[in-house]
Amino acid sequence: MGIYSRLGLNFDTTRFGSSQTLSSDAANSLNLMASAAPLKNWQSADLAAGPVSRTNYYQNPTASNVNSMITNTTSIFTNSTLVGDTTTSGLASNLVIELNKFLTHTNNLAGVTVSTTYGIPSLESAQNIGQLNMNLLAKTDGVSNTAVILGSFTSLFIPDILQANTIKLTFYANEYAGSINSSIDPDTGLITYSSNLAPAEIANIQNYTISTKNVLYNQRTQDCTFFLNSLQTSQDTGFIQSFNNMGGTMSYLVNNVVGTPSLLQKLSSS
């Protein structure tokens, strides 16, 4: 099955008559374009087998740890709610929210998903803007490394931190679950639950959920801030460079109508 069959054209194409036949010039141009950028065999095969799923090509290196943290933090939330520990359950709920935001963020960075929200980096958008700024900074600042690209991807480069958080949250989840006791009221028959964890250990769990949330939040927002700065720098570069090759009409407007004294001074000095 070829790629053409994916389009699902169910029609007697002879009814198109001569309208479907390219002119010789158009046919030659089409053949030139086709031969200039041919697809590799595996690409043609994947397209023909479609629809293409991004998860067949990209994977999120943080997903395993983050999903484990979601599971264990949810366990802490459930058990702390069961015994009426509203402080711990509230903190655990906030951490689950941040974990899901972090997972979405890293899925975008890893190419598993694509963000359509302005200012939220995805694999292709962050790479492309970073490449533009890397070329700029090589000229202006003498920077010759990929940090200007990878600055939007820092959340993918903390595997040791995520692994440590996973191990600790797993311990706390198991500890809280193992501390639950139940009792039955002889008069009402109602079951009540309590935890035998020491207040100091509950405080440790609470503090760790707070610190973990802060680490993930700071890492995620750092990526987004860097990407926004990169976008703005790229846009500003395009604006500033527009003064280098102004046409006659634009030069007249700038020099005689809309240009500020500061701009005119800069243009004359260069």
C-alpha positions, 0 to 999 in steps of 0.5 A: 500500500502506497502513500497515495492510498491514504488520501482515500480518493474514491472516485473515477478519476477519468472524469477529471479528463484533461484537467488532471494532466500537468503541462510538460513544464509543470511535470518537469518541475515536479520531477525535479522537486521530487528528485531533489529531496527524496524520502528514505525507504523507511520514511515512505514505508512509515507514511504509507502505514500511517497515521504517524504517531510521534511516540514511535520516534520520540520518548520522554526520558523523565516519564518513568520517574515522574509517573512513579512520583505521581503514583506515590504522591497520590498514595500519600494523598489518599492515606493522609485524607483517610486519617484526616491529615488535611495539611499533608493531603493538601501538599500532596495534591499540589505536588500531583498537580505540579507533577502533571504539569512537569510531565506535560512540559517534558513531553513537549520538550521530548517531542512526544507532544507539541505545544500550540501555546505561545511561549511554551517550548516544544522540541522543534520550536525551542531547537529552531529559535535556539539555532537562530540565537546561536548564530547571532551570539556567535557573531555578537558575543563570541559564544560558540556552544549549544547552551543557547539551545539547550537552555530551553531543555534543562528539565530533561537533564536532571535524571539524578534529581528525579531518581532521588525524588522517586526513591524518597517519595516511594519510601514515604508512600510506603511508610504512610500506608503502613502506618494506617490503623483502623478501629470500629466504634462499638456503638455506631459500627463506623470505622475510623482510621488513624496513623501511628507516624510520629509528628516529626516524620509527618513533618518530614513528609510535608517538607519533602513534598514542598521541596519536590514541588519547588524543584519541579516548578523552578525547573519547568518555569526556568525552561519557559522563561529562557524560551520566552527570552529566546523568542523575544531576542530573535524577534528583536534581532529581526526588527533591528536588522530591518534597518540594514536593507531599507528600500527607497520609500522606507528610507525616506519615511524613516529619515523624514517622517517616522524615525526618531532622532536617536535612530537617525543618529545611529543610522548616520554614524554607521 
